Amino acid sequence: MEESEARRRAEEFGRTLTDCWDEWAFELGLVATPTSRGIYGFTWYPTAKDEQGRQIRVGGNWPIIVDQVTGACRLVHGMKEMAALRGWSGVGMVRFHSEGTRRRRRNRS
């Protein structure tokens, strides 16, 4: 799956999580995830205008993960998974379970 299709699916999924997507001007940002993991990760956060009228990031949520093969979307499950996405040492790799959004971990050697 191409990044553009994954981005479209992530936004569609994000819209199901909040009814304020357009009102709060949510934006998606790509999380740097190694392609060998078979996923795309997207940050999604509301924006607002500061005193000078510039668009600024207000806050954030757990990133949306899109499986490159199935297109299934889900949120990151906590700090350990976030660390795994960023490639921090000592944390196992994260995969989608074939039956849905459950995950399983495989320790790196």
N, C-alpha and C positions, 0 to 999 in steps of 0.2 A: 504494500500500500504506500502510496506517495504521501509526503508530509502534508500537502494541501488537503487531501481527503481525511487524514487523521485529524487535522485542525478543524475541519468542518464537523466531524463526529464529536470531537471534544467540546466544541461550542454548543452543539445540539444537546449533549449530555449536561453541560453546565447550565443551560437554560432550564432543565428539569429540576435543578437544585435551588433555583431562586426565581421568583416572579419579578425581580427588579433588574434583570440583566440589562435591558435598554435604559432604564431610568438611571442606574448607577454607572453606565458606560463601562461595563466589564471588558477587559482586554485579556487576550491569551498571549502567553510568551512561551517559547520553546525551552524546555529544560534540557541541558546538555546530558544526554544519556547515551552510553555506548550502543551502537547499532547492533552489536552482537547479542544484546539482550532481547531484541525483537519487539521493542516497544517505543512509542513516542511518549514523552512526558510534557505536559503543558501547565504552566502556572496560570492562574486566573484570578484576577483581582479587580475590585472596583476602582474607579478613578473619580477625581473631582477637580474643580478649578481652584487654584490658589488666589491670593489677593491680587496678583497681576494678571489673572485670567489664563494662566498656563495649566495644562492638564497634568495632574500629578497622581501617583499611585497612593491609594489610601490605606490599603491593608491587603491581606491575602488569605488564601485557603490552602488546604492540602492540594497538591497538583493532581490533575486529571491524567490518568494513564490510558493510552490507547494501544491495544494489541495490534501489531503490524499485520498479522495473518488473519485474525477473525474480525477485527474492528471493534471488539468489545471495549467498553469504557468503564472505568471505576476511579475512585479516589485513592491516593496513596494511603496506606495503613500505618500511620505512626512514624516515629523518629527512626526506628531501625530500617524500615523500608526507604525512608528518605535518604539515609546514609548510604544504603546500597545503591540507590539511583545515582548518587554523586560519586560513587566509586571509593568511598572511605573504606579503609582496610578493616578486616575482621568481621565484616558483615556479609552474609550469604547473598547469592543472587536471587532476584525475585522474578517469578514467572506467573503467567496466568494459568489457572487450572482449566483443563479442557472442558469442564462442565459449566463454566460460568466465571463469576468474579472471585471465587475462592483462590487463594494463592498457596504456593508451596515454595519452600526454600531449598536450595542446593548449595552446600558449602563449597567455597572456592578452595582449591588445593594450592 
